Amino acid sequence: MILTRTLILGFPLLVAALAWWAAAVSKRSHERPKDGLVVMLAQNAPALNPFLPATEAERQIADLVHEPLLRIDEHGALQPALADLWRWTQEVTCWFADAATAKQALERLQAQIGERNRWSEWHLDAAQAVENELRLSFTETAAAGAQQALEVIADLRPQLAAFWRIERETPLREAWDKFMATSSQAKQIRRVWFDGTNACEIVVAGSSQRLIDDLRASLDAGTAQRTSLTLRGEVGALVEPVLDLDIRPGQFWHDGKPVTAEDARATFEFLRVSDWPLPNRDALRHIQSLETQNDGARLHVTFRRRYGPALGAFADMPILPAAWLREHPQAREVDFLKQPPPGAGGHRIASRDARSLILMPVNRDKEAPRFLFSFAVSPLMTQIGMRTRTVDLVWPASAADHAQLTQLRFTPPRQRLVVLWNTRHDILKNPRFRAALAQATDIGELIRVVPGRLGHADASLFAPGLWFSTRAPRIPYGLEKARQILADEGWPRDVEGMARGVDREFRFTLLVPAKDVLHRRTAELLAQQWRKLGAVVALEYAPDASTLAQRLREHRFDAVLLDQRFEVSWDQLPWWHSAQASPGGTNFCGIADPQIDLQLEALATEFDPIRVPERVRALESQLLPLHPLLTLFTTHDEAATVPGLADETATENPTGAWTLRHLAMPTKHTPAKPVIDLKLRLPE
């Protein structure tokens, strides 16, 4: 009994003593300097791999340390970063039977300058003959000028350039390198582009049959796996878009060395061969070559085809020093943790260990704070830190933190949840039925009931907040109107509330990723909401990502719940073009419309960011009325800050972009200049 009383009376004293001790330790170790901010995170110390952040917090910390070539600012506008100027140009190459004919073609083009100066009309900037090769450089990416210039030399009969695709089930590189080193025919190969390890595409000038025969024999030697060589097409001249990015003078790494175009070239070469799930990876795949020019001041990027959205791959993609990448050619998480690369951002790593990280501002003349990040912080330490006012920000915020840190901040959305409809389904092929399902979806209820920090999403096909995002409105919730749509289409509800056609019920299956609680709970609520409409929805769970991917490739689903990751790209061709609508293609929905195809193609070949919003509106005006997908909500992290630390941000509809950069680099509330006002070197 005495022991029991002792425990009962002593336990509160023990807790109080523990709290006092923890507060003292917290205050000693987390004493906030006048120009510093203390951030507590529940996660373990991150590796700070800028290309593969495990959490949103890690991504934002890395964003303070590392700088991209171009940046999307908090207003969604494209802004210079390490690169202060960029421009698109176009290079055209053709080959002749000999060097004399190539020289003759050059002289004929030079004669076109004259009084009329047709070079100016064509936007032709330079012409050069190298052996039997004629190289033309145009300041305009439109094909009209290049075509007119080529017509002047057409009678000199440039050799045809053939595109071949080479594939086999085993790696190609070793056998390919051997052929290129030993074959006398290899000089006919003018371009090589590897698509993964087992495939490549080449450009061959002139008659190619003997080369192809020798290449097939060489690649098949010593292996039972036959190599597939497929002719993709022939052209009279090779047209390649080029993106030039000029490095801003006076940029330095944190170790004091200057930032050069070689650092950018090495970074993108490293990323092209990595297997990381990078944003805009498709744009990186289209890079033919990366070169440095102007004594290391310019990155010269040549692409395989006309692809204007490739510009997005250079926005918000961190650049690392070439020297560090040479020392870590197969860099993994442990390399970033044990020997982190110098950055070029506004903050540098001053110290780090398993529990904390200190970032110091590089330019002490600016009003930028120091950051102290504490990792693996327990809820008790968080509460103590808040009560003693030794912490400025808690991330992620828990319900218990809300009372202490009254200002809540949503981080920018990185993805949203959507339902994709299979338009070949015997019921869902009707766009009015898809519209009815959208109108019967109560997004407000989903956000209230589903666990997680969720925000309202618009119906646009594109990421919110970008300069070309339309904020297309969703169909407002209206159950009775949705029911009336079905009734008007001949599918009224019966006495049991089930919508019926002439010979069947309104029934389909929703495919759901099985391992995510958010997905499962959302699917259950959707089935309940759609049951009120009169639809019977069976939930089918995909056990893993590979199974889900296979079902999508084979187009074996009625409707599917998917995470859509936001990217800085205006290309939607892979998802909606009819050429991708067959099994194996990426148009999983099955939309096939010639007019929409034209809009998609025009958007994918648009190089000028100024014209992108207009093309986006034209595409959405035709595609959205077909209701190919249903947007549900965006997902966010939530941070809690001490009062007055950050500017107000709405939490009910968090479309804004609150980040650590807002604390590090305070800006005025006036919007940044939009992309159309940037003083960049655009094609004339």
C-alpha positions, 0 to 999 in steps of 0.5 A: 500500500505504501509503495502504491501511494508513493507511486501515485504521489511521485509520478506527477513530480517525476513528470514535472521534473522530467519536463523541467529538465527537458525544458532546460536542455531544450533552452540550452541547445535550442536558444534562438539567436536574434537572426535565427529560426528554430524548426522542429521536425518529426522525421529523421535527419534527411540525406538532402539528396536534391533530386530525390527528397523523401519528404516535402520538408527535405525538398525545401531544405535542399532548395535553400542550399542548391540553386537551379538554372531557372526557377518558378517563383511563388507567383508561378512565373518563370524566373532566371536563377543560375542562368540569367538568359535563355533562348531557343534556336534551331540547327539544320544539318544536311549531307552531300556526296562530297565536300565540294558539293557542300561548299557549293551549297554554302556559297549559294546560300551566302549569295542570298544575302545581297540587297534583299538579305534573304537570311533575315527573312529566313532568320538564318544566323550562320552557315558552315560547311565541314567536309561534306556536311552543311550546318545552318543555325536559325534564330527562329524555331519555326520550320518555314525559314529553314524550308525556304533556305533548303529549297535554294540548294535542293537541286544539289541533292542532299543525301537522305538522312535515315532514322533507325531504331535498334532494340534487343532484350539484352544491353547494347552498349558494349557491343555498340562501342565495339562496332563503332571502334572497328567498323569502316562504315561507322562514319555514316552514323551522324547521331546516336541516342540511347533510349535506356540500356537495350535500345538506341536510335541512330541517324545515318547519312546516305545509302545505309543498307550495307551499314545496317547489314554490318551492324546487325551482324556485329550486334548479333555475334556471340549472342542468341538474342536477335537484334531488331533494326527498324527504319523509322523514316527518311528526311532531306535534312536533320532539324534539331531544336537548341536551347542555350542557357547563359550562366549568370556572372559572379555565381559561386559554389559554397566552397568559393569556386565559380559556377560554370556551364560545365557544372550544369552539363555534368548535372544533366548528364548525371541525371539522364543516366540515373534511374530516379523518378525525376519530374519532367524525365521525358524532356531529359530523354529527348536531349541529344547532346549537352555542350559548353560554349563561350568559355564555360559561360553557356550551356548548349543543349540539342534536342532530338525533336521539336519539343518546347516543354523541354524548357520545364526540365531546367526549372527548379532542377538543382545544379551540382558541381561537376567536380563532386559528380566526377567523384561520385559517378554513382551517387546514392543517399549515403554520398549526400549524407556523408560528403554533401556537395557544395551548393550555390543557394542562398544558404550553406550547410554550417554543421550537421549530425544525426539530430540537427542541421544548421544553415547559414546565409551566404550573403550576410548583407541581406536580411536572411535568417540562420536555420537550426533544424532539429530532427526526430523530435518527440511530441513531448519536446515539441510541446516543451519547445513551444511552451518555452518559446524556443521553437519557431516552426513545427513540421508537420503540425499535429492537432496538439500543436494547433493550440500553441502555434496558432498560425498554420501554413500549407506547403505547396501541393506536389500532387493531386488525386484524380479518377480516370475514366475508361471511355471504352467502357459500355456505360462510362463511354457516355460523357454525360454519365461521366459529368453526372458522376462528377456532379454527384461527387461531394469534394467538401465531404471528402476533404472533411472525412478523409485523413490528411491535409487536403486542399480543393483542386480545380478541373484544369489539366495542369499544375496549379499556380503556374503562369499557364494554369487556367483554374478551370472550375469544377462541376459544382456538387448537385445530386439532384441535377446529376440524377436528372442527367441519368434520367434524361439519358434513359437511366432512371432510378428504380424503387431501390434507388438503383439507376437502370437502363433498358437491360442493365444496371449502372454498374462499374468497377473502381481500381484502387491502389491497395497500400495507401490508407488515403486511397482506400478511404477515398474510394470507399467514400466515392462508392457511397456517394455514387450509390446515392446517384444510383451507381453500383461501384465495386472496389478492386484493389491493386496490390502493388505499383507494378500490378497497377501499371500493368493494368493501365498499360493494358487498359484493363479497368473501368475507372481508376484512382490515381495520384497525379504528380505536378510538373512544370510542363505544358505537354499533355500529348502522351495522356490524351492523343489518339496515337497513344490510345491503344493498349501499351500506350499512355492514353489510358482513358482512350480519348480519340478526337482528331481536333484534340490531337491537333491541339495537343501537337501544337502545344507540344511544339510550342517553344514560346512561354508567352503563347502557352496560356492561349494554347492551353485554353484552346486545348481545355475548351475541347477536352474538358467538356468530355470529362476524361478525368475527375479531379478530387483534391490536392495533398499538402503538408501542414506546418505550425508557426509562432504568431507573426513569423510568416505572412498569412496564408489561407488554410481552407483553400491552400493554393498558395505556395508557402515555403521555407524560402518565404522565411529565408527571402521575404518578398513584398506582396506585389506579384512578380513580373510574369514570364512574358515580361522577362527580359530574356533573349527570345527568338526574334 
